[in-house]
Amino acid sequence: MSRPGRLYELPVVIVGGLHADARRAAVARLLADVPGSVVLHHDLATAIAGTVVRTVRDATGIRSAGEAPLVNDCACCALREDLVPELVRLAEAGGTPLAVVELWDSVEPKAMAEVVTSGGFTVTGVVTAVDPALVLPYLGNGDDLAEGGLAAAATDQRTVADTFARQLEYASVLALAESLPGSPEADDEDRELLTQLHPTARRVPIGHGNPAGAPSAPPSEPSACAAPSSELARAALAGFDVEAAAAAQHPACALLPAEADAHGVATLVWHRRRPFHPERLYAALEDLTCAAARSRGRFWLAGKGDTLLHWDAAGGALCVESAGPWLASLPDAAWELVPPVRRAAAALDWHPEHGDRCQHLVFTSPGLDRDGLERLLESCLLTDAEYAAGKAAWDRLPPAFDTLLEV
């Protein structure tokens, strides 16, 4: 990522999430606990009229509002174009100790964190606000965003489930807003599912918060946020490494969940050093996809030994795509061009014969049938005889995944 020519001192916290009430509660908490802080929000719901509506507000209410035209018929592109200039105006005006960027429902934080950083600002935290009682329903929702009016562009083909999963797994902080009006009560299973999906996130309970824009105490004069008064504010200002966060999501070196089993929720980590048979795996895709609320990772397909394949499933839908080459397929000279974190991840999986080629898939769900899932996965691997036949024979296997991969 290229660095900007100028660096601004205004710290930025990004707050996102499809759970809109939880997101508003988290924003209200930050406004109340960091006096003088300002929230920028772009409402993409107005895109049908050709613009997105921008508001800038503090704990007392709206300070300014405006519109930004769509860019290439894309509301999210308009957000990208408009966000940094607004942050620059805030920074140059001075007197603001913290800028909170409240993302619209389906906007994913990764792209926005990278936009903010490339614009010369420091992202001190990425918060995804979550109602724990809604985690499983959202992970199980395979509807297209467009069906609920949540698409960020005319070409947006994402689903509720995969969007929510990425919002959840990218954030360094999960703001947990329970007992929201109209929401069911969360139980231990809900909380455990959240923990297993993103075990490294800092989870901060915020109750139901305050109505957006309503401070819990009268606002005071703006001040530096060296000693914020709430756990959420401290977590949001603790620091965020945008490049490390991107690496943790990349299929080749993703920081995947570990084995776990508690409160009716289990995570299976399946790791093998033998390729899948393309036809048998393809025939099992539906059963594997529906076996867990969430599954992801990387896999090795016989006949495509140079290509690292990405597995990403939620809401009963699976996305399989190429994530570039396995390092073992690259010439030695090309390794110098590979980021150190990728080389380190490959070293952990290195095999004398196959290099970093392997199966590393993770399945998380309440009521997970671990034994049945393992048997199904094992049945998709090459048999001993098929494996012994070698790479030349593997390359002659039917290319069952070519249509899925649009080869």
C-alpha positions in Angstrom: 0.0 0.0 0.0 1.5 3.3 -1.0 1.9 6.0 1.7 0.3 9.4 1.2 2.4 12.6 0.8 0.9 14.1 4.0 0.0 12.5 7.3 -2.8 14.0 9.4 -3.0 13.9 13.2 -6.7 13.3 13.4 -7.3 9.6 14.5 -10.0 7.7 12.8 -12.2 4.8 14.1 -14.3 2.9 11.7 -17.6 1.4 13.0 -19.6 -0.9 10.7 -22.0 -3.8 10.7 -25.3 -5.0 9.2 -26.9 -4.9 12.7 -27.9 -1.2 12.3 -29.3 -0.7 15.8 -26.1 -2.2 17.4 -24.0 0.0 15.2 -25.8 3.1 16.2 -25.5 2.2 19.8 -21.7 1.8 19.4 -21.4 5.1 17.7 -23.5 6.8 20.4 -21.2 5.3 23.1 -18.1 6.7 21.3 -19.7 10.1 20.9 -20.5 10.2 24.6 -17.2 8.9 25.9 -14.8 10.9 23.7 -15.9 14.5 24.1 -15.7 16.6 21.0 -15.6 13.6 18.7 -17.4 13.8 15.3 -19.2 11.1 13.3 -19.2 11.0 9.5 -21.9 8.9 7.8 -22.8 8.3 4.2 -26.3 7.0 3.7 -26.2 4.8 0.6 -30.0 4.1 0.7 -30.5 7.4 -1.3 -28.4 6.0 -4.2 -31.6 5.2 -6.2 -31.9 9.0 -6.6 -28.4 9.3 -7.9 -26.6 10.5 -4.8 -25.4 9.5 -1.4 -26.3 11.7 1.6 -23.4 12.7 3.9 -23.9 13.8 7.5 -21.4 15.1 10.0 -22.6 15.2 13.6 -21.4 15.3 17.1 -23.0 14.5 20.4 -25.4 17.4 20.2 -26.7 16.7 16.7 -26.0 17.3 13.0 -23.3 19.8 12.2 -23.5 19.6 8.4 -25.1 17.6 5.6 -24.5 17.3 1.9 -24.7 15.0 -1.1 -22.1 13.2 -3.2 -23.0 12.0 -6.7 -22.7 8.4 -7.6 -19.4 7.3 -9.3 -19.9 4.9 -12.2 -23.4 4.2 -10.9 -21.8 2.9 -7.7 -22.8 4.3 -4.3 -19.8 2.7 -2.5 -17.5 4.3 -5.0 -19.1 7.7 -4.2 -18.3 7.0 -0.5 -14.7 6.3 -1.3 -14.4 9.5 -3.3 -16.1 11.7 -0.7 -14.8 10.3 2.6 -11.1 11.4 2.6 -11.9 15.0 1.5 -14.3 15.3 4.4 -11.8 13.9 6.8 -9.2 16.4 5.5 -11.6 19.3 6.1 -12.1 18.1 9.7 -8.4 17.7 10.3 -7.5 21.1 8.9 -10.2 22.8 10.9 -8.8 21.4 14.1 -10.5 21.0 17.4 -11.7 17.4 16.8 -10.0 14.7 18.9 -11.5 11.8 17.0 -13.3 11.1 13.8 -15.7 8.2 13.8 -16.6 6.8 10.4 -20.0 5.1 10.7 -20.3 2.8 7.6 -23.6 2.2 6.0 -25.2 -1.3 6.6 -23.5 -3.4 3.9 -20.3 -1.5 3.5 -17.3 -3.6 4.4 -14.6 -2.1 6.7 -11.6 -3.5 4.9 -11.9 -1.3 1.8 -12.7 1.8 3.9 -9.8 1.3 6.3 -7.5 1.1 3.3 -9.0 4.2 1.7 -8.6 6.2 5.0 -5.0 5.0 5.4 -4.1 5.8 1.9 -5.5 9.3 2.4 -3.0 10.1 5.1 -4.9 9.2 8.3 -4.3 6.7 11.0 -7.0 4.1 11.7 -6.8 3.4 15.4 -9.5 0.8 15.4 -12.1 -1.1 13.4 -15.3 -1.9 15.3 -18.0 -4.2 14.1 -21.2 -3.7 16.1 -23.1 -7.0 16.7 -26.3 -8.1 18.3 -25.2 -11.6 19.5 -28.7 -12.9 19.2 -28.7 -12.2 15.5 -25.3 -13.8 14.6 -26.7 -17.2 13.5 -29.7 -15.8 11.7 -27.5 -13.5 9.7 -24.9 -16.2 8.9 -27.8 -18.3 7.7 -29.3 -15.6 5.4 -28.4 -16.4 1.9 -30.5 -13.7 0.4 -28.8 -11.2 -2.0 -28.2 -7.8 -0.5 -30.2 -6.3 -3.4 -33.3 -8.1 -2.2 -33.3 -6.1 1.0 -32.2 -2.8 -0.6 -28.7 -3.2 0.8 -26.7 -3.4 -2.4 -23.9 -0.8 -2.7 -23.9 -0.9 -6.5 -26.0 -2.2 -9.4 -23.5 -5.0 -9.9 -23.4 -5.9 -6.2 -23.9 -9.7 -6.0 -23.0 -10.2 -2.3 -25.3 -12.0 0.1 -26.3 -11.0 3.6 -24.4 -14.0 5.1 -21.0 -13.5 3.3 -21.1 -9.7 3.9 -21.8 -10.1 7.6 -19.1 -12.7 7.9 -16.4 -10.5 6.4 -17.5 -7.5 8.5 -17.2 -9.7 11.6 -13.9 -11.3 10.9 -12.0 -8.2 9.8 -12.7 -6.1 12.9 -10.3 -5.8 15.8 -13.1 -5.0 18.1 -16.6 -6.4 18.4 -19.1 -4.1 20.2 -21.8 -6.4 21.7 -25.1 -4.7 22.0 -27.6 -7.0 23.8 -31.2 -6.5 24.8 -31.9 -4.2 21.9 -35.6 -3.3 21.4 -37.3 -5.9 19.3 -34.4 -8.3 19.4 -34.5 -11.7 21.2 -32.3 -12.4 24.2 -28.9 -13.8 23.4 -27.8 -17.0 25.1 -24.6 -18.8 25.8 -24.7 -20.5 22.4 -25.0 -17.2 20.6 -22.0 -15.8 22.5 -19.9 -18.9 22.0 -20.6 -18.8 18.2 -19.3 -15.3 18.1 -16.3 -16.2 20.1 -15.4 -19.1 17.9 -15.9 -17.2 14.7 -13.4 -14.5 15.7 -11.5 -15.7 18.7 -8.8 -13.0 18.5 -11.2 -10.0 18.5 -11.6 -7.9 21.6 -15.3 -8.3 22.6 -16.7 -5.3 24.4 -20.3 -5.4 25.8 -22.0 -2.0 25.4 -25.6 -2.9 26.5 -28.2 -1.3 24.3 -26.4 2.1 24.2 -28.1 5.4 23.7 -30.2 6.7 20.8 -27.9 7.8 18.0 -26.6 11.3 18.7 -27.8 11.4 22.3 -25.0 11.8 24.8 -25.2 10.0 28.2 -23.9 13.2 29.8 -23.7 16.8 28.7 -20.9 17.3 26.1 -17.8 19.0 27.4 -15.1 20.9 25.6 -13.1 18.9 23.0 -10.0 17.3 24.5 -7.4 14.8 23.6 -8.6 11.2 23.9 -5.6 10.0 25.9 -7.8 8.6 28.7 -11.2 7.7 27.2 -13.8 6.8 29.8 -15.2 3.5 28.4 -13.8 0.2 27.4 -15.2 0.6 23.9 -13.4 3.9 23.4 -10.1 2.5 24.8 -10.4 -0.5 22.5 -11.2 1.6 19.5 -8.2 3.8 20.1 -5.8 1.0 20.9 -4.3 0.8 17.4 -5.0 -1.0 14.1 -2.6 -2.4 11.5 -4.3 -2.2 8.2 -1.7 -4.3 6.3 -1.7 -7.0 9.0 -5.5 -7.1 9.0 -5.5 -7.6 5.2 -3.0 -10.5 5.5 -5.1 -12.1 8.2 -7.9 -12.3 5.7 -5.9 -13.5 2.7 -6.6 -17.2 2.0 -2.9 -18.0 1.8 -2.1 -16.8 5.3 -5.5 -16.3 7.0 -5.6 -16.3 10.7 -8.3 -19.0 11.0 -10.1 -20.1 14.1 -8.7 -22.9 16.2 -10.4 -26.2 17.4 -13.1 -25.5 19.9 -16.2 -27.2 21.4 -18.4 -25.4 24.0 -22.0 -24.5 24.7 -23.2 -26.6 21.8 -20.9 -24.8 19.3 -17.9 -26.5 17.7 -15.1 -25.6 15.3 -13.4 -28.3 13.3 -10.0 -27.6 11.8 -9.3 -30.0 9.0 -5.7 -30.2 7.8 -4.4 -32.7 5.3 -1.4 -33.0 2.9 -3.1 -34.9 0.0 -5.1 -33.3 -2.9 -8.8 -33.5 -3.4 -10.2 -35.6 -6.2 -12.0 -32.9 -8.3 -15.1 -34.9 -9.2 -15.7 -36.3 -5.7 -15.2 -32.9 -4.0 -17.5 -31.3 -6.5 -20.2 -33.8 -5.9 -19.9 -33.2 -2.1 -20.0 -29.4 -2.3 -23.6 -28.9 -1.3 -23.3 -31.2 1.7 -20.1 -29.6 2.8 -21.4 -26.1 2.4 -24.5 -26.8 4.5 -22.6 -28.7 7.2 -21.7 -25.5 9.1 -22.9 -22.0 9.6 -19.5 -20.7 8.5 -16.6 -22.4 6.8 -13.5 -21.0 5.1 -9.9 -21.8 4.3 -7.6 -22.9 1.4 -7.5 -26.2 -0.5 -5.5 -28.2 -3.0 -7.2 -29.8 -6.0 -5.6 -32.5 -8.0 -5.0 -31.3 -11.5 -4.6 -27.7 -10.3 -1.4 -28.1 -8.3 -0.2 -24.6 -9.0 -3.3 -22.8 -7.8 -4.2 -22.1 -4.2 -8.0 -22.2 -4.0 -10.0 -20.2 -1.6 -13.1 -21.7 0.2 -15.6 -19.2 1.6 -19.0 -20.4 2.7 -21.9 -18.9 4.7 -25.7 -18.8 4.4 -25.7 -22.1 2.5 -23.7 -20.6 -0.4 -20.1 -21.3 -1.3 -17.6 -19.1 -3.2 -14.6 -20.9 -4.6 -12.0 -18.9 -6.4 -8.3 -18.8 -7.2 -6.1 -17.0 -4.7 -3.0 -17.1 -6.8 -0.2 -19.6 -6.8 1.1 -21.9 -4.1 4.6 -20.7 -3.2 6.0 -24.1 -4.1 4.9 -23.5 -7.7 7.0 -20.2 -7.9 10.6 -20.0 -9.1 13.0 -19.2 -6.2 13.6 -15.7 -7.6 10.0 -14.8 -7.3 10.0 -15.4 -3.5 11.6 -12.1 -2.9 8.5 -10.5 -4.2 6.2 -12.3 -1.8 5.4 -10.5 1.5 7.2 -11.9 4.6 3.9 -12.9 6.2 3.0 -15.1 3.3 6.4 -16.8 3.4 6.0 -17.4 7.1 2.6 -18.9 6.6 3.9 -21.2 3.9 6.8 -22.3 6.1 4.3 -23.5 8.8 2.7 -25.9 6.2 5.9 -26.8 4.3 6.2 -30.4 3.1 9.5 -31.8 1.6 7.6 -33.0 -1.5 4.6 -30.8 -1.9 5.8 -27.5 -0.4 2.9 -25.4 1.1 0.2 -27.3 -0.8 -2.3 -28.6 1.7 -5.9 -28.7 2.8 -6.7 -26.2 5.6 -10.4 -25.8 6.1 -12.3 -24.6 9.2 -16.0 -25.3 9.9 -17.8 -23.5 12.8 -21.4 -24.2 13.7 -23.9 -25.0 16.5 -24.6 -28.7 16.4 -21.7 -29.5 14.2 -21.5 -33.2 13.1 -17.7 -33.4 13.4 -17.4 -37.1 12.7 -19.7 -37.1 9.7 -18.0 -34.0 8.3 -14.6 -35.5 8.6 -15.7 -38.7 6.9 -17.2 -36.7 4.0 -14.0 -34.6 3.6 -11.8 -37.7 3.8 -13.8 -39.4 1.1 -13.1 -36.5 -1.3 -9.3 -36.9 -1.1 -7.3 -39.0 -3.5 -7.3 -42.7 -2.6 -3.9 -44.4 -1.9 -3.8 -45.8 -5.4 -4.8 -42.4 -7.0 -2.2 -40.6 -4.9 0.5 -43.1 -5.8 -0.2 -42.7 -9.5 1.5 -39.2 -9.3 1.0 -35.8 -10.7 0.8 -36.8 -14.4 -2.2 -39.0 -13.6 -3.8 -36.3 -11.5 -3.6 -33.8 -14.4 -5.7 -36.2 -16.4 -8.6 -36.2 -13.9 -11.8 -34.6 -15.2 -11.7 -30.8 -14.7 -14.9 -30.7 -12.6 -14.2 -27.2 -11.1 -13.5 -25.4 -14.4 -17.1 -24.1 -14.7 -17.1 -23.0 -11.0 -13.8 -21.2 -11.5 -14.8 -19.8 -14.9 -11.8 -21.3 -16.6 
